[in-house]
Amino acid sequence: TSGSFTRAENEFVFKDINNENRIRENAGYIGGNAAISLLIPWEENSLFISGSYLNNKKEIPGSVTSPSLEAEQRDRQAMALLNFSTEHFFTNSLTLDVGAVFNYSLKTFVNPAISVDSRHEVYSVSGDLLQELLYFNICSFTYGGSVDFNLIESTDLGRKTRITGAGFIEAPFYFTDIFTLEPSLRFDYYSDFGGELTYKLGAVFLLSPKLSLKTAFSKSYRAPSFDDLYWPEGTGVEGNPGLNPETG
């Protein structure tokens, strides 16, 4: 378990453009966070449980020449994680690693002087599974997948949702003591962009016990994040809803 609490007035003295002493106003901070985690091992299995919570309030002073005496930002975040892993899943040649994560965040910004009242809520739920199949001594198979659901409720962006899924398989072949071939395939699906298949073919040459040579050829794919697409203007950067996925 762990936790922290911070309180800062931040009423420090500075000199303005007329070289007169002034006190910085509306620059305080108060907040705290707490976290707890539990690891339960038994035999060759383990269960990991974790959770955290954060809550703070920041006063936003604005610039020295144009201060904001009432603006404030509040942040809340919560996370819960559950993971189970075992080295022997019904057989000595099969492993299992499965987990689930929940995330929630709330960000609000209020400035009565200019009639601004923004609220952004983000929900995220994900699950993933990973297995490794050991087959003799020449090769092994690692495969898995994940599913994610993301929801944004925002006064500036409206309601945005995205479901993503991914599946992959890797199969390194240990042909000799000095040469390994590592092919892999991956498929990613985005509810707002569709799916894409990517691949990688790598090779490792062990030149000596302390020196190896690695080479790879691969295709990459990245869909724009919610920030890339919808980040509101007026903050120095701006999202672009017309962005397409990147490939390489």
Solvent accessible surface area in square Angstrom, and as a share of the most:
residue,aa,sasa,rsa
1,T,138,0.80
2,S,75,0.49
3,G,55,0.53
4,S,61,0.39
5,F,142,0.59
6,T,67,0.39
7,R,135,0.49
8,A,30,0.23
9,E,95,0.42
10,N,64,0.33
11,E,108,0.48
12,F,113,0.47
13,V,94,0.54
14,F,39,0.16
15,K,124,0.52
16,D,23,0.12
17,I,155,0.78
18,N,105,0.54
19,N,108,0.55
20,E,104,0.47
21,N,106,0.54
22,R,99,0.36
23,I,102,0.52
24,R,37,0.14
25,E,102,0.46
26,N,26,0.13
27,A,15,0.11
28,G,8,0.08
29,Y,62,0.23
30,I,60,0.30
31,G,7,0.07
32,G,24,0.23
33,N,66,0.34
34,A,57,0.44
35,A,40,0.31
36,I,108,0.55
37,S,61,0.39
38,L,99,0.49
39,L,105,0.52
40,I,69,0.35
41,P,92,0.58
42,W,111,0.39
43,E,168,0.75
44,E,94,0.42
45,N,32,0.17
46,S,30,0.19
47,L,45,0.22
48,F,74,0.31
49,I,70,0.36
50,S,20,0.13
51,G,17,0.16
52,S,43,0.28
53,Y,104,0.39
54,L,50,0.25
55,N,54,0.28
56,N,14,0.07
57,K,49,0.21
58,K,71,0.30
59,E,55,0.25
60,I,53,0.27
61,P,28,0.18
62,G,32,0.31
63,S,58,0.37
64,V,60,0.35
65,T,113,0.65
66,S,76,0.49
67,P,63,0.39
68,S,18,0.11
69,L,104,0.52
70,E,103,0.46
71,A,1,0.00
72,E,45,0.20
73,Q,36,0.16
74,R,105,0.38
75,D,10,0.05
76,R,103,0.38
77,Q,93,0.41
78,A,30,0.23
79,M,53,0.24
80,A,51,0.40
81,L,50,0.25
82,L,89,0.44
83,N,39,0.20
84,F,54,0.23
85,S,28,0.18
86,T,9,0.05
87,E,103,0.46
88,H,76,0.34
89,F,61,0.25
90,F,192,0.80
91,T,62,0.36
92,N,117,0.60
93,S,37,0.24
94,L,31,0.15
95,T,27,0.16
96,L,19,0.09
97,D,46,0.24
98,V,55,0.32
99,G,10,0.10
100,A,49,0.38
101,V,36,0.21
102,F,79,0.33
103,N,62,0.32
104,Y,47,0.18
105,S,35,0.23
106,L,17,0.08
107,K,94,0.40
108,T,23,0.13
109,F,57,0.24
110,V,53,0.30
111,N,11,0.06
112,P,72,0.45
113,A,73,0.57
114,I,114,0.58
115,S,105,0.68
116,V,47,0.27
117,D,105,0.54
118,S,15,0.10
119,R,107,0.39
120,H,41,0.18
121,E,27,0.12
122,V,52,0.30
123,Y,71,0.27
124,S,23,0.15
125,V,74,0.43
126,S,28,0.18
127,G,27,0.26
128,D,65,0.34
129,L,75,0.37
130,L,73,0.36
131,Q,21,0.09
132,E,61,0.27
133,L,62,0.31
134,L,86,0.43
135,Y,110,0.42
136,F,157,0.65
137,N,143,0.73
138,I,83,0.42
139,C,10,0.06
140,S,7,0.04
141,F,61,0.25
142,T,26,0.15
143,Y,67,0.26
144,G,13,0.12
145,G,25,0.24
146,S,34,0.22
147,V,95,0.54
148,D,39,0.20
149,F,77,0.32
150,N,37,0.19
151,L,22,0.11
152,I,15,0.08
153,E,60,0.27
154,S,13,0.08
155,T,86,0.50
156,D,79,0.41
157,L,41,0.21
158,G,36,0.35
159,R,151,0.55
160,K,58,0.25
161,T,66,0.39
162,R,22,0.08
163,I,85,0.43
164,T,21,0.12
165,G,18,0.17
166,A,20,0.16
167,G,30,0.29
168,F,51,0.21
169,I,72,0.36
170,E,77,0.35
171,A,11,0.09
172,P,22,0.14
173,F,59,0.25
174,Y,99,0.37
175,F,101,0.42
176,T,79,0.46
177,D,137,0.71
178,I,105,0.53
179,F,53,0.22
180,T,21,0.12
181,L,51,0.25
182,E,71,0.32
183,P,41,0.26
184,S,25,0.16
185,L,88,0.44
186,R,101,0.37
187,F,96,0.40
188,D,16,0.08
189,Y,98,0.37
190,Y,40,0.15
191,S,55,0.35
192,D,64,0.33
193,F,60,0.25
194,G,27,0.26
195,G,37,0.36
196,E,44,0.20
197,L,91,0.45
198,T,11,0.06
199,Y,92,0.35
200,K,99,0.42
201,L,90,0.45
202,G,4,0.04
203,A,11,0.09
204,V,31,0.18
205,F,77,0.32
206,L,76,0.38
207,L,109,0.54
208,S,44,0.29
209,P,135,0.85
210,K,199,0.84
211,L,106,0.53
212,S,49,0.32
213,L,98,0.49
214,K,146,0.62
215,T,79,0.46
216,A,65,0.50
217,F,140,0.58
218,S,58,0.37
219,K,62,0.26
220,S,64,0.41
221,Y,36,0.14
222,R,115,0.42
223,A,8,0.06
224,P,4,0.03
225,S,41,0.27
226,F,28,0.12
227,D,83,0.43
228,D,46,0.24
229,L,5,0.02
230,Y,49,0.19
231,W,103,0.36
232,P,42,0.27
233,E,126,0.57
234,G,80,0.77
235,T,83,0.49
236,G,81,0.78
237,V,98,0.56
238,E,115,0.52
239,G,12,0.12
240,N,74,0.38
241,P,98,0.62
242,G,58,0.56
243,L,69,0.34
244,N,114,0.58
245,P,41,0.26
246,E,104,0.47
247,T,88,0.51
248,G,70,0.68
